[in-house]
């Protein structure tokens, strides 16, 4: 019986320690006022570096934890996205970001910060 009482007391102590050291999540709502291209979000993905990619109907957004960088179609740049309406986002097991647009599928080149039409 004494062993069960000791176990129970140890269990209560562990619960107390866990509750005292737990911190609540810090939630933050981000939108166009923070640099997002549009509040109408069509998809979200996280890359291997921890950046959050947000698909909208007016561009692709990368959030590094501090600021947004917006990627849009540039008709004069063959390595930009073919369309601003982002339909799909996916990060594969190799860490590649794949972006689906109304103009086709693109692979993100992290080094050049450009897109390859596949």
Secondary structure as GFF3:
##gff-version 3
##sequence-region A 1 118
A	DSSP	alpha_helix	2	21	.	.	.	ID=ss1
A	DSSP	three_ten_helix	32	34	.	.	.	ID=ss2
A	DSSP	beta_strand	41	46	.	.	.	ID=ss3
A	DSSP	beta_strand	52	56	.	.	.	ID=ss4
A	DSSP	beta_strand	59	63	.	.	.	ID=ss5
A	DSSP	beta_strand	68	71	.	.	.	ID=ss6
A	DSSP	beta_strand	86	91	.	.	.	ID=ss7
A	DSSP	beta_strand	97	101	.	.	.	ID=ss8
A	DSSP	beta_strand	104	109	.	.	.	ID=ss9
A	DSSP	beta_strand	114	117	.	.	.	ID=ss10
###
